Amino acid sequence: MAKLHIEHRTTLTKDVIRGKLSEIMGQIEARYSLTGAWSGDSYTFKRKGLDGKAVISDNRVVVDMELGLLLGAFKGTIESELRDKLKAGLP
């Protein structure tokens, strides 16, 4: 099982991050057929072969994922795409 850890710093507050991260994760969900939901400051998402969580705080988002065998082969692509979306959407 491949693990993915991303820490993204931003100048935005937690409330703004929540709204923008919802948009970003909507795009990721559509692309990878994920389902996700908020619980407090954590956004959990999953599908067969992928479990993940994004935790927000003021000025920071931390994303952790566990990728199964099939998606593990695409770890670099998934990480790059998510980093790009976080960088563009959460300056």
PDB file of N, CA, C and O in Angstrom:
ATOM      1  N   MET A   1       0.835  -1.181   0.000  1.00  0.00           N
ATOM      2  CA  MET A   1       0.000   0.000   0.000  1.00  0.00           C
ATOM      3  C   MET A   1       0.882   1.248   0.000  1.00  0.00           C
ATOM      4  O   MET A   1       1.777   1.373   0.836  1.00  0.00           O
ATOM      5  N   ALA A   2       0.640   2.155  -0.915  1.00  0.00           N
ATOM      6  CA  ALA A   2       1.404   3.406  -1.009  1.00  0.00           C
ATOM      7  C   ALA A   2       0.735   4.482  -0.156  1.00  0.00           C
ATOM      8  O   ALA A   2      -0.491   4.580  -0.093  1.00  0.00           O
ATOM      9  N   LYS A   3       1.568   5.278   0.492  1.00  0.00           N
ATOM     10  CA  LYS A   3       1.057   6.380   1.306  1.00  0.00           C
ATOM     11  C   LYS A   3       1.471   7.693   0.685  1.00  0.00           C
ATOM     12  O   LYS A   3       2.550   7.824   0.107  1.00  0.00           O
ATOM     13  N   LEU A   4       0.582   8.665   0.820  1.00  0.00           N
ATOM     14  CA  LEU A   4       0.797   9.991   0.261  1.00  0.00           C
ATOM     15  C   LEU A   4       0.546  11.011   1.365  1.00  0.00           C
ATOM     16  O   LEU A   4      -0.482  10.950   2.039  1.00  0.00           O
ATOM     17  N   HIS A   5       1.469  11.946   1.556  1.00  0.00           N
ATOM     18  CA  HIS A   5       1.326  12.979   2.583  1.00  0.00           C
ATOM     19  C   HIS A   5       1.673  14.322   1.959  1.00  0.00           C
ATOM     20  O   HIS A   5       2.765  14.506   1.420  1.00  0.00           O
ATOM     21  N   ILE A   6       0.737  15.254   2.036  1.00  0.00           N
ATOM     22  CA  ILE A   6       0.943  16.594   1.494  1.00  0.00           C
ATOM     23  C   ILE A   6       0.589  17.612   2.558  1.00  0.00           C
ATOM     24  O   ILE A   6      -0.481  17.542   3.164  1.00  0.00           O
ATOM     25  N   GLU A   7       1.491  18.564   2.787  1.00  0.00           N
ATOM     26  CA  GLU A   7       1.207  19.705   3.653  1.00  0.00           C
ATOM     27  C   GLU A   7       1.274  20.950   2.788  1.00  0.00           C
ATOM     28  O   GLU A   7       2.287  21.222   2.144  1.00  0.00           O
ATOM     29  N   HIS A   8       0.190  21.697   2.781  1.00  0.00           N
ATOM     30  CA  HIS A   8       0.118  22.904   1.949  1.00  0.00           C
ATOM     31  C   HIS A   8      -0.165  24.107   2.837  1.00  0.00           C
ATOM     32  O   HIS A   8      -1.171  24.146   3.547  1.00  0.00           O
ATOM     33  N   ARG A   9       0.721  25.076   2.791  1.00  0.00           N
ATOM     34  CA  ARG A   9       0.532  26.318   3.547  1.00  0.00           C
ATOM     35  C   ARG A   9      -0.127  27.358   2.641  1.00  0.00           C
ATOM     36  O   ARG A   9       0.114  27.401   1.434  1.00  0.00           O
ATOM     37  N   THR A  10      -0.964  28.190   3.257  1.00  0.00           N
ATOM     38  CA  THR A  10      -1.700  29.205   2.523  1.00  0.00           C
ATOM     39  C   THR A  10      -1.836  30.444   3.392  1.00  0.00           C
ATOM     40  O   THR A  10      -1.569  30.394   4.593  1.00  0.00           O
ATOM     41  N   THR A  11      -2.242  31.533   2.807  1.00  0.00           N
ATOM     42  CA  THR A  11      -2.462  32.765   3.570  1.00  0.00           C
ATOM     43  C   THR A  11      -3.927  32.882   4.003  1.00  0.00           C
ATOM     44  O   THR A  11      -4.300  33.855   4.660  1.00  0.00           O
ATOM     45  N   LEU A  12      -4.743  31.918   3.648  1.00  0.00           N
ATOM     46  CA  LEU A  12      -6.186  31.986   3.881  1.00  0.00           C
ATOM     47  C   LEU A  12      -6.573  31.484   5.271  1.00  0.00           C
ATOM     48  O   LEU A  12      -5.839  30.730   5.909  1.00  0.00           O
ATOM     49  N   THR A  13      -7.750  31.925   5.721  1.00  0.00           N
ATOM     50  CA  THR A  13      -8.279  31.467   7.011  1.00  0.00           C
ATOM     51  C   THR A  13      -9.012  30.138   6.829  1.00  0.00           C
ATOM     52  O   THR A  13      -9.317  29.721   5.712  1.00  0.00           O
ATOM     53  N   LYS A  14      -9.278  29.504   7.935  1.00  0.00           N
ATOM     54  CA  LYS A  14      -9.927  28.190   7.915  1.00  0.00           C
ATOM     55  C   LYS A  14     -11.267  28.211   7.180  1.00  0.00           C
ATOM     56  O   LYS A  14     -11.565  27.297   6.411  1.00  0.00           O
ATOM     57  N   ASP A  15     -12.068  29.236   7.409  1.00  0.00           N
ATOM     58  CA  ASP A  15     -13.387  29.301   6.756  1.00  0.00           C
ATOM     59  C   ASP A  15     -13.260  29.408   5.233  1.00  0.00           C
ATOM     60  O   ASP A  15     -14.017  28.774   4.498  1.00  0.00           O
ATOM     61  N   VAL A  16     -12.319  30.198   4.774  1.00  0.00           N
ATOM     62  CA  VAL A  16     -12.109  30.351   3.333  1.00  0.00           C
ATOM     63  C   VAL A  16     -11.538  29.052   2.760  1.00  0.00           C
ATOM     64  O   VAL A  16     -11.943  28.603   1.688  1.00  0.00           O
ATOM     65  N   ILE A  17     -10.596  28.461   3.488  1.00  0.00           N
ATOM     66  CA  ILE A  17     -10.003  27.192   3.047  1.00  0.00           C
ATOM     67  C   ILE A  17     -11.086  26.135   2.870  1.00  0.00           C
ATOM     68  O   ILE A  17     -11.081  25.408   1.877  1.00  0.00           O
ATOM     69  N   ARG A  18     -12.012  26.041   3.817  1.00  0.00           N
ATOM     70  CA  ARG A  18     -13.073  25.030   3.751  1.00  0.00           C
ATOM     71  C   ARG A  18     -13.862  25.141   2.446  1.00  0.00           C
ATOM     72  O   ARG A  18     -14.100  24.133   1.781  1.00  0.00           O
ATOM     73  N   GLY A  19     -14.265  26.342   2.079  1.00  0.00           N
ATOM     74  CA  GLY A  19     -15.038  26.532   0.848  1.00  0.00           C
ATOM     75  C   GLY A  19     -14.243  26.188  -0.398  1.00  0.00           C
ATOM     76  O   GLY A  19     -14.741  25.504  -1.292  1.00  0.00           O
ATOM     77  N   LYS A  20     -13.021  26.657  -0.457  1.00  0.00           N
ATOM     78  CA  LYS A  20     -12.192  26.400  -1.637  1.00  0.00           C
ATOM     79  C   LYS A  20     -11.774  24.938  -1.721  1.00  0.00           C
ATOM     80  O   LYS A  20     -11.708  24.372  -2.812  1.00  0.00           O
ATOM     81  N   LEU A  21     -11.491  24.318  -0.566  1.00  0.00           N
ATOM     82  CA  LEU A  21     -11.121  22.905  -0.573  1.00  0.00           C
ATOM     83  C   LEU A  21     -12.301  22.035  -1.001  1.00  0.00           C
ATOM     84  O   LEU A  21     -12.107  21.008  -1.650  1.00  0.00           O
ATOM     85  N   SER A  22     -13.507  22.433  -0.648  1.00  0.00           N
ATOM     86  CA  SER A  22     -14.693  21.701  -1.098  1.00  0.00           C
ATOM     87  C   SER A  22     -14.767  21.686  -2.625  1.00  0.00           C
ATOM     88  O   SER A  22     -15.099  20.664  -3.226  1.00  0.00           O
ATOM     89  N   GLU A  23     -14.457  22.820  -3.244  1.00  0.00           N
ATOM     90  CA  GLU A  23     -14.448  22.899  -4.706  1.00  0.00           C
ATOM     91  C   GLU A  23     -13.359  21.998  -5.295  1.00  0.00           C
ATOM     92  O   GLU A  23     -13.602  21.258  -6.249  1.00  0.00           O
ATOM     93  N   ILE A  24     -12.168  22.069  -4.720  1.00  0.00           N
ATOM     94  CA  ILE A  24     -11.042  21.265  -5.214  1.00  0.00           C
ATOM     95  C   ILE A  24     -11.360  19.782  -5.087  1.00  0.00           C
ATOM     96  O   ILE A  24     -11.144  19.010  -6.022  1.00  0.00           O
ATOM     97  N   MET A  25     -11.872  19.391  -3.929  1.00  0.00           N
ATOM     98  CA  MET A  25     -12.163  17.973  -3.708  1.00  0.00           C
ATOM     99  C   MET A  25     -13.317  17.508  -4.585  1.00  0.00           C
ATOM    100  O   MET A  25     -13.369  16.335  -4.954  1.00  0.00           O
ATOM    101  N   GLY A  26     -14.233  18.392  -4.924  1.00  0.00           N
ATOM    102  CA  GLY A  26     -15.290  18.039  -5.871  1.00  0.00           C
ATOM    103  C   GLY A  26     -14.712  17.639  -7.218  1.00  0.00           C
ATOM    104  O   GLY A  26     -15.182  16.691  -7.846  1.00  0.00           O
ATOM    105  N   GLN A  27     -13.695  18.363  -7.659  1.00  0.00           N
ATOM    106  CA  GLN A  27     -13.022  18.034  -8.921  1.00  0.00           C
ATOM    107  C   GLN A  27     -12.291  16.690  -8.817  1.00  0.00           C
ATOM    108  O   GLN A  27     -12.356  15.865  -9.727  1.00  0.00           O
ATOM    109  N   ILE A  28     -11.598  16.487  -7.698  1.00  0.00           N
ATOM    110  CA  ILE A  28     -10.855  15.242  -7.484  1.00  0.00           C
ATOM    111  C   ILE A  28     -11.829  14.063  -7.376  1.00  0.00           C
ATOM    112  O   ILE A  28     -11.580  12.992  -7.929  1.00  0.00           O
ATOM    113  N   GLU A  29     -12.937  14.272  -6.661  1.00  0.00           N
ATOM    114  CA  GLU A  29     -13.948  13.210  -6.528  1.00  0.00           C
ATOM    115  C   GLU A  29     -14.479  12.791  -7.890  1.00  0.00           C
ATOM    116  O   GLU A  29     -14.615  11.600  -8.170  1.00  0.00           O
ATOM    117  N   ALA A  30     -14.780  13.769  -8.735  1.00  0.00           N
ATOM    118  CA  ALA A  30     -15.318  13.459 -10.063  1.00  0.00           C
ATOM    119  C   ALA A  30     -14.290  12.690 -10.896  1.00  0.00           C
ATOM    120  O   ALA A  30     -14.644  11.743 -11.599  1.00  0.00           O
ATOM    121  N   ARG A  31     -13.048  13.083 -10.821  1.00  0.00           N
ATOM    122  CA  ARG A  31     -11.997  12.448 -11.629  1.00  0.00           C
ATOM    123  C   ARG A  31     -11.705  11.018 -11.179  1.00  0.00           C
ATOM    124  O   ARG A  31     -11.478  10.138 -12.010  1.00  0.00           O
ATOM    125  N   TYR A  32     -11.711  10.784  -9.863  1.00  0.00           N
ATOM    126  CA  TYR A  32     -11.322   9.471  -9.340  1.00  0.00           C
ATOM    127  C   TYR A  32     -12.484   8.678  -8.720  1.00  0.00           C
ATOM    128  O   TYR A  32     -12.253   7.682  -8.035  1.00  0.00           O
ATOM    129  N   SER A  33     -13.702   9.105  -8.949  1.00  0.00           N
ATOM    130  CA  SER A  33     -14.900   8.415  -8.437  1.00  0.00           C
ATOM    131  C   SER A  33     -14.852   8.234  -6.920  1.00  0.00           C
ATOM    132  O   SER A  33     -15.075   7.136  -6.409  1.00  0.00           O
ATOM    133  N   LEU A  34     -14.561   9.313  -6.213  1.00  0.00           N
ATOM    134  CA  LEU A  34     -14.495   9.286  -4.752  1.00  0.00           C
ATOM    135  C   LEU A  34     -15.804   9.747  -4.141  1.00  0.00           C
ATOM    136  O   LEU A  34     -16.601  10.425  -4.790  1.00  0.00           O
ATOM    137  N   THR A  35     -16.016   9.377  -2.900  1.00  0.00           N
ATOM    138  CA  THR A  35     -17.088   9.954  -2.100  1.00  0.00           C
ATOM    139  C   THR A  35     -16.427  10.577  -0.886  1.00  0.00           C
ATOM    140  O   THR A  35     -15.459  10.035  -0.351  1.00  0.00           O
ATOM    141  N   GLY A  36     -16.952  11.721  -0.448  1.00  0.00           N
ATOM    142  CA  GLY A  36     -16.337  12.397   0.681  1.00  0.00           C
ATOM    143  C   GLY A  36     -17.347  13.175   1.492  1.00  0.00           C
ATOM    144  O   GLY A  36     -18.458  13.451   1.041  1.00  0.00           O
ATOM    145  N   ALA A  37     -16.930  13.529   2.725  1.00  0.00           N
ATOM    146  CA  ALA A  37     -17.804  14.277   3.623  1.00  0.00           C
ATOM    147  C   ALA A  37     -16.975  15.014   4.668  1.00  0.00           C
ATOM    148  O   ALA A  37     -15.902  14.559   5.065  1.00  0.00           O
ATOM    149  N   TRP A  38     -17.494  16.163   5.105  1.00  0.00           N
ATOM    150  CA  TRP A  38     -16.876  16.934   6.174  1.00  0.00           C
ATOM    151  C   TRP A  38     -17.331  16.422   7.531  1.00  0.00           C
ATOM    152  O   TRP A  38     -18.478  16.010   7.705  1.00  0.00           O
ATOM    153  N   SER A  39     -16.415  16.456   8.486  1.00  0.00           N
ATOM    154  CA  SER A  39     -16.709  16.204   9.896  1.00  0.00           C
ATOM    155  C   SER A  39     -15.816  17.151  10.681  1.00  0.00           C
ATOM    156  O   SER A  39     -14.634  16.873  10.882  1.00  0.00           O
ATOM    157  N   GLY A  40     -16.377  18.263  11.124  1.00  0.00           N
ATOM    158  CA  GLY A  40     -15.558  19.286  11.785  1.00  0.00           C
ATOM    159  C   GLY A  40     -14.581  19.886  10.783  1.00  0.00           C
ATOM    160  O   GLY A  40     -14.980  20.371   9.724  1.00  0.00           O
ATOM    161  N   ASP A  41     -13.302  19.847  11.128  1.00  0.00           N
ATOM    162  CA  ASP A  41     -12.265  20.398  10.251  1.00  0.00           C
ATOM    163  C   ASP A  41     -11.593  19.334   9.398  1.00  0.00           C
ATOM    164  O   ASP A  41     -10.546  19.583   8.800  1.00  0.00           O
ATOM    165  N   SER A  42     -12.191  18.150   9.339  1.00  0.00           N
ATOM    166  CA  SER A  42     -11.625  17.049   8.552  1.00  0.00           C
ATOM    167  C   SER A  42     -12.564  16.682   7.411  1.00  0.00           C
ATOM    168  O   SER A  42     -13.782  16.612   7.577  1.00  0.00           O
ATOM    169  N   TYR A  43     -11.971  16.454   6.270  1.00  0.00           N
ATOM    170  CA  TYR A  43     -12.719  15.996   5.107  1.00  0.00           C
ATOM    171  C   TYR A  43     -12.189  14.603   4.761  1.00  0.00           C
ATOM    172  O   TYR A  43     -11.034  14.461   4.360  1.00  0.00           O
ATOM    173  N   THR A  44     -13.019  13.587   4.913  1.00  0.00           N
ATOM    174  CA  THR A  44     -12.600  12.234   4.585  1.00  0.00           C
ATOM    175  C   THR A  44     -13.180  11.846   3.233  1.00  0.00           C
ATOM    176  O   THR A  44     -14.296  12.229   2.883  1.00  0.00           O
ATOM    177  N   PHE A  45     -12.399  11.078   2.483  1.00  0.00           N
ATOM    178  CA  PHE A  45     -12.835  10.643   1.156  1.00  0.00           C
ATOM    179  C   PHE A  45     -12.311   9.240   0.904  1.00  0.00           C
ATOM    180  O   PHE A  45     -11.278   8.833   1.435  1.00  0.00           O
ATOM    181  N   LYS A  46     -13.060   8.509   0.070  1.00  0.00           N
ATOM    182  CA  LYS A  46     -12.647   7.135  -0.187  1.00  0.00           C
ATOM    183  C   LYS A  46     -13.269   6.597  -1.454  1.00  0.00           C
ATOM    184  O   LYS A  46     -14.187   7.177  -2.036  1.00  0.00           O
ATOM    185  N   ARG A  47     -12.739   5.485  -1.847  1.00  0.00           N
ATOM    186  CA  ARG A  47     -13.259   4.627  -2.897  1.00  0.00           C
ATOM    187  C   ARG A  47     -12.502   3.314  -2.755  1.00  0.00           C
ATOM    188  O   ARG A  47     -11.580   3.213  -1.945  1.00  0.00           O
ATOM    189  N   LYS A  48     -12.869   2.347  -3.507  1.00  0.00           N
ATOM    190  CA  LYS A  48     -12.139   1.086  -3.446  1.00  0.00           C
ATOM    191  C   LYS A  48     -10.682   1.352  -3.833  1.00  0.00           C
ATOM    192  O   LYS A  48     -10.403   1.863  -4.917  1.00  0.00           O
ATOM    193  N   GLY A  49      -9.775   1.007  -2.951  1.00  0.00           N
ATOM    194  CA  GLY A  49      -8.357   1.193  -3.217  1.00  0.00           C
ATOM    195  C   GLY A  49      -7.791   2.536  -2.806  1.00  0.00           C
ATOM    196  O   GLY A  49      -6.625   2.818  -3.080  1.00  0.00           O
ATOM    197  N   LEU A  50      -8.591   3.380  -2.153  1.00  0.00           N
ATOM    198  CA  LEU A  50      -8.104   4.688  -1.728  1.00  0.00           C
ATOM    199  C   LEU A  50      -8.875   5.144  -0.497  1.00  0.00           C
ATOM    200  O   LEU A  50     -10.106   5.162  -0.493  1.00  0.00           O
ATOM    201  N   ASP A  51      -8.146   5.508   0.534  1.00  0.00           N
ATOM    202  CA  ASP A  51      -8.719   6.133   1.732  1.00  0.00           C
ATOM    203  C   ASP A  51      -7.919   7.389   2.000  1.00  0.00           C
ATOM    204  O   ASP A  51      -6.689   7.366   1.957  1.00  0.00           O
ATOM    205  N   GLY A  52      -8.615   8.501   2.281  1.00  0.00           N
ATOM    206  CA  GLY A  52      -7.886   9.733   2.519  1.00  0.00           C
ATOM    207  C   GLY A  52      -8.593  10.667   3.464  1.00  0.00           C
ATOM    208  O   GLY A  52      -9.780  10.526   3.757  1.00  0.00           O
ATOM    209  N   LYS A  53      -7.817  11.634   3.934  1.00  0.00           N
ATOM    210  CA  LYS A  53      -8.339  12.640   4.848  1.00  0.00           C
ATOM    211  C   LYS A  53      -7.581  13.934   4.628  1.00  0.00           C
ATOM    212  O   LYS A  53      -6.358  13.932   4.486  1.00  0.00           O
ATOM    213  N   ALA A  54      -8.319  15.048   4.599  1.00  0.00           N
ATOM    214  CA  ALA A  54      -7.732  16.385   4.540  1.00  0.00           C
ATOM    215  C   ALA A  54      -8.150  17.108   5.814  1.00  0.00           C
ATOM    216  O   ALA A  54      -9.336  17.184   6.135  1.00  0.00           O
ATOM    217  N   VAL A  55      -7.182  17.630   6.527  1.00  0.00           N
ATOM    218  CA  VAL A  55      -7.441  18.351   7.773  1.00  0.00           C
ATOM    219  C   VAL A  55      -7.026  19.800   7.566  1.00  0.00           C
ATOM    220  O   VAL A  55      -5.923  20.086   7.099  1.00  0.00           O
ATOM    221  N   ILE A  56      -7.934  20.715   7.924  1.00  0.00           N
ATOM    222  CA  ILE A  56      -7.645  22.129   7.722  1.00  0.00           C
ATOM    223  C   ILE A  56      -7.438  22.839   9.053  1.00  0.00           C
ATOM    224  O   ILE A  56      -7.983  22.450  10.087  1.00  0.00           O
ATOM    225  N   SER A  57      -6.641  23.881   8.990  1.00  0.00           N
ATOM    226  CA  SER A  57      -6.473  24.825  10.099  1.00  0.00           C
ATOM    227  C   SER A  57      -6.161  26.165   9.446  1.00  0.00           C
ATOM    228  O   SER A  57      -5.990  26.236   8.229  1.00  0.00           O
ATOM    229  N   ASP A  58      -6.086  27.224  10.242  1.00  0.00           N
ATOM    230  CA  ASP A  58      -5.732  28.506   9.650  1.00  0.00           C
ATOM    231  C   ASP A  58      -4.376  28.369   8.979  1.00  0.00           C
ATOM    232  O   ASP A  58      -3.411  27.901   9.584  1.00  0.00           O
ATOM    233  N   ASN A  59      -4.318  28.774   7.749  1.00  0.00           N
ATOM    234  CA  ASN A  59      -3.075  28.826   6.971  1.00  0.00           C
ATOM    235  C   ASN A  59      -2.491  27.475   6.579  1.00  0.00           C
ATOM    236  O   ASN A  59      -1.336  27.425   6.157  1.00  0.00           O
ATOM    237  N   ARG A  60      -3.248  26.360   6.699  1.00  0.00           N
ATOM    238  CA  ARG A  60      -2.643  25.067   6.367  1.00  0.00           C
ATOM    239  C   ARG A  60      -3.685  23.998   6.061  1.00  0.00           C
ATOM    240  O   ARG A  60      -4.762  23.957   6.656  1.00  0.00           O
ATOM    241  N   VAL A  61      -3.330  23.133   5.110  1.00  0.00           N
ATOM    242  CA  VAL A  61      -4.105  21.937   4.781  1.00  0.00           C
ATOM    243  C   VAL A  61      -3.131  20.762   4.791  1.00  0.00           C
ATOM    244  O   VAL A  61      -2.050  20.838   4.208  1.00  0.00           O
ATOM    245  N   VAL A  62      -3.520  19.679   5.454  1.00  0.00           N
ATOM    246  CA  VAL A  62      -2.717  18.462   5.467  1.00  0.00           C
ATOM    247  C   VAL A  62      -3.567  17.351   4.870  1.00  0.00           C
ATOM    248  O   VAL A  62      -4.669  17.079   5.346  1.00  0.00           O
ATOM    249  N   VAL A  63      -3.051  16.712   3.829  1.00  0.00           N
ATOM    250  CA  VAL A  63      -3.764  15.629   3.149  1.00  0.00           C
ATOM    251  C   VAL A  63      -2.949  14.345   3.301  1.00  0.00           C
ATOM    252  O   VAL A  63      -1.757  14.313   2.995  1.00  0.00           O
ATOM    253  N   ASP A  64      -3.606  13.293   3.776  1.00  0.00           N
ATOM    254  CA  ASP A  64      -2.996  11.971   3.869  1.00  0.00           C
ATOM    255  C   ASP A  64      -3.862  10.986   3.108  1.00  0.00           C
ATOM    256  O   ASP A  64      -5.088  11.004   3.221  1.00  0.00           O
ATOM    257  N   MET A  65      -3.216  10.124   2.330  1.00  0.00           N
ATOM    258  CA  MET A  65      -3.933   9.105   1.561  1.00  0.00           C
ATOM    259  C   MET A  65      -3.201   7.779   1.659  1.00  0.00           C
ATOM    260  O   MET A  65      -1.976   7.725   1.768  1.00  0.00           O
ATOM    261  N   GLU A  66      -3.984   6.717   1.618  1.00  0.00           N
ATOM    262  CA  GLU A  66      -3.442   5.380   1.443  1.00  0.00           C
ATOM    263  C   GLU A  66      -4.002   4.850   0.133  1.00  0.00           C
ATOM    264  O   GLU A  66      -5.215   4.787  -0.064  1.00  0.00           O
ATOM    265  N   LEU A  67      -3.099   4.474  -0.751  1.00  0.00           N
ATOM    266  CA  LEU A  67      -3.485   4.003  -2.076  1.00  0.00           C
ATOM    267  C   LEU A  67      -3.260   2.507  -2.166  1.00  0.00           C
ATOM    268  O   LEU A  67      -2.202   2.008  -1.782  1.00  0.00           O
ATOM    269  N   GLY A  68      -4.241   1.799  -2.668  1.00  0.00           N
ATOM    270  CA  GLY A  68      -4.114   0.369  -2.875  1.00  0.00           C
ATOM    271  C   GLY A  68      -3.146   0.069  -4.004  1.00  0.00           C
ATOM    272  O   GLY A  68      -2.551   0.972  -4.592  1.00  0.00           O
ATOM    273  N   LEU A  69      -3.001  -1.199  -4.293  1.00  0.00           N
ATOM    274  CA  LEU A  69      -2.032  -1.658  -5.283  1.00  0.00           C
ATOM    275  C   LEU A  69      -2.227  -0.993  -6.648  1.00  0.00           C
ATOM    276  O   LEU A  69      -1.267  -0.494  -7.234  1.00  0.00           O
ATOM    277  N   LEU A  70      -3.438  -0.983  -7.149  1.00  0.00           N
ATOM    278  CA  LEU A  70      -3.696  -0.419  -8.476  1.00  0.00           C
ATOM    279  C   LEU A  70      -3.424   1.082  -8.517  1.00  0.00           C
ATOM    280  O   LEU A  70      -2.693   1.553  -9.388  1.00  0.00           O
ATOM    281  N   LEU A  71      -3.999   1.832  -7.591  1.00  0.00           N
ATOM    282  CA  LEU A  71      -3.800   3.280  -7.585  1.00  0.00           C
ATOM    283  C   LEU A  71      -2.401   3.667  -7.128  1.00  0.00           C
ATOM    284  O   LEU A  71      -1.933   4.761  -7.443  1.00  0.00           O
ATOM    285  N   GLY A  72      -1.726   2.794  -6.392  1.00  0.00           N
ATOM    286  CA  GLY A  72      -0.358   3.058  -5.970  1.00  0.00           C
ATOM    287  C   GLY A  72       0.568   3.281  -7.146  1.00  0.00           C
ATOM    288  O   GLY A  72       1.551   4.016  -7.044  1.00  0.00           O
ATOM    289  N   ALA A  73       0.255   2.650  -8.255  1.00  0.00           N
ATOM    290  CA  ALA A  73       1.055   2.836  -9.468  1.00  0.00           C
ATOM    291  C   ALA A  73       0.941   4.264 -10.010  1.00  0.00           C
ATOM    292  O   ALA A  73       1.802   4.716 -10.765  1.00  0.00           O
ATOM    293  N   PHE A  74      -0.122   4.965  -9.623  1.00  0.00           N
ATOM    294  CA  PHE A  74      -0.358   6.333 -10.083  1.00  0.00           C
ATOM    295  C   PHE A  74      -0.089   7.364  -8.995  1.00  0.00           C
ATOM    296  O   PHE A  74      -0.539   8.505  -9.099  1.00  0.00           O
ATOM    297  N   LYS A  75       0.637   6.976  -7.960  1.00  0.00           N
ATOM    298  CA  LYS A  75       0.901   7.867  -6.826  1.00  0.00           C
ATOM    299  C   LYS A  75       1.473   9.206  -7.274  1.00  0.00           C
ATOM    300  O   LYS A  75       0.995  10.255  -6.843  1.00  0.00           O
ATOM    301  N   GLY A  76       2.479   9.187  -8.123  1.00  0.00           N
ATOM    302  CA  GLY A  76       3.110  10.423  -8.584  1.00  0.00           C
ATOM    303  C   GLY A  76       2.148  11.340  -9.307  1.00  0.00           C
ATOM    304  O   GLY A  76       2.157  12.553  -9.096  1.00  0.00           O
ATOM    305  N   THR A  77       1.324  10.768 -10.153  1.00  0.00           N
ATOM    306  CA  THR A  77       0.340  11.551 -10.906  1.00  0.00           C
ATOM    307  C   THR A  77      -0.700  12.156  -9.974  1.00  0.00           C
ATOM    308  O   THR A  77      -1.036  13.334 -10.094  1.00  0.00           O
ATOM    309  N   ILE A  78      -1.209  11.356  -9.047  1.00  0.00           N
ATOM    310  CA  ILE A  78      -2.217  11.830  -8.095  1.00  0.00           C
ATOM    311  C   ILE A  78      -1.632  12.932  -7.218  1.00  0.00           C
ATOM    312  O   ILE A  78      -2.272  13.961  -7.000  1.00  0.00           O
ATOM    313  N   GLU A  79      -0.419  12.719  -6.718  1.00  0.00           N
ATOM    314  CA  GLU A  79       0.227  13.718  -5.867  1.00  0.00           C
ATOM    315  C   GLU A  79       0.455  15.022  -6.624  1.00  0.00           C
ATOM    316  O   GLU A  79       0.173  16.099  -6.098  1.00  0.00           O
ATOM    317  N   SER A  80       0.951  14.939  -7.827  1.00  0.00           N
ATOM    318  CA  SER A  80       1.216  16.130  -8.631  1.00  0.00           C
ATOM    319  C   SER A  80      -0.067  16.910  -8.918  1.00  0.00           C
ATOM    320  O   SER A  80      -0.102  18.134  -8.794  1.00  0.00           O
ATOM    321  N   GLU A  81      -1.102  16.194  -9.296  1.00  0.00           N
ATOM    322  CA  GLU A  81      -2.378  16.850  -9.598  1.00  0.00           C
ATOM    323  C   GLU A  81      -2.948  17.536  -8.366  1.00  0.00           C
ATOM    324  O   GLU A  81      -3.418  18.670  -8.450  1.00  0.00           O
ATOM    325  N   LEU A  82      -2.911  16.858  -7.221  1.00  0.00           N
ATOM    326  CA  LEU A  82      -3.450  17.441  -5.995  1.00  0.00           C
ATOM    327  C   LEU A  82      -2.622  18.650  -5.560  1.00  0.00           C
ATOM    328  O   LEU A  82      -3.185  19.671  -5.166  1.00  0.00           O
ATOM    329  N   ARG A  83      -1.310  18.548  -5.627  1.00  0.00           N
ATOM    330  CA  ARG A  83      -0.452  19.697  -5.262  1.00  0.00           C
ATOM    331  C   ARG A  83      -0.749  20.892  -6.167  1.00  0.00           C
ATOM    332  O   ARG A  83      -0.841  22.022  -5.686  1.00  0.00           O
ATOM    333  N   ASP A  84      -0.897  20.659  -7.459  1.00  0.00           N
ATOM    334  CA  ASP A  84      -1.203  21.740  -8.393  1.00  0.00           C
ATOM    335  C   ASP A  84      -2.535  22.396  -8.074  1.00  0.00           C
ATOM    336  O   ASP A  84      -2.647  23.621  -8.094  1.00  0.00           O
ATOM    337  N   LYS A  85      -3.541  21.589  -7.780  1.00  0.00           N
ATOM    338  CA  LYS A  85      -4.868  22.131  -7.472  1.00  0.00           C
ATOM    339  C   LYS A  85      -4.844  22.916  -6.158  1.00  0.00           C
ATOM    340  O   LYS A  85      -5.480  23.966  -6.058  1.00  0.00           O
ATOM    341  N   LEU A  86      -4.121  22.421  -5.152  1.00  0.00           N
ATOM    342  CA  LEU A  86      -4.009  23.147  -3.883  1.00  0.00           C
ATOM    343  C   LEU A  86      -3.271  24.467  -4.085  1.00  0.00           C
ATOM    344  O   LEU A  86      -3.672  25.495  -3.539  1.00  0.00           O
ATOM    345  N   LYS A  87      -2.211  24.439  -4.855  1.00  0.00           N
ATOM    346  CA  LYS A  87      -1.415  25.649  -5.107  1.00  0.00           C
ATOM    347  C   LYS A  87      -2.250  26.695  -5.837  1.00  0.00           C
ATOM    348  O   LYS A  87      -2.201  27.878  -5.498  1.00  0.00           O
ATOM    349  N   ALA A  88      -3.009  26.267  -6.830  1.00  0.00           N
ATOM    350  CA  ALA A  88      -3.833  27.207  -7.607  1.00  0.00           C
ATOM    351  C   ALA A  88      -5.044  27.706  -6.826  1.00  0.00           C
ATOM    352  O   ALA A  88      -5.404  28.880  -6.916  1.00  0.00           O
ATOM    353  N   GLY A  89      -5.675  26.811  -6.056  1.00  0.00           N
ATOM    354  CA  GLY A  89      -6.914  27.178  -5.372  1.00  0.00           C
ATOM    355  C   GLY A  89      -6.755  27.766  -3.988  1.00  0.00           C
ATOM    356  O   GLY A  89      -7.653  28.439  -3.483  1.00  0.00           O
ATOM    357  N   LEU A  90      -5.591  27.507  -3.365  1.00  0.00           N
ATOM    358  CA  LEU A  90      -5.354  27.984  -1.995  1.00  0.00           C
ATOM    359  C   LEU A  90      -3.999  28.703  -1.924  1.00  0.00           C
ATOM    360  O   LEU A  90      -3.037  28.170  -1.371  1.00  0.00           O
ATOM    361  N   PRO A  91      -3.932  29.918  -2.487  1.00  0.00           N
ATOM    362  CA  PRO A  91      -2.642  30.643  -2.507  1.00  0.00           C
ATOM    363  C   PRO A  91      -2.175  31.054  -1.113  1.00  0.00           C
ATOM    364  O   PRO A  91      -1.117  31.667  -0.972  1.00  0.00           O
TER     365      PRO A  91
END
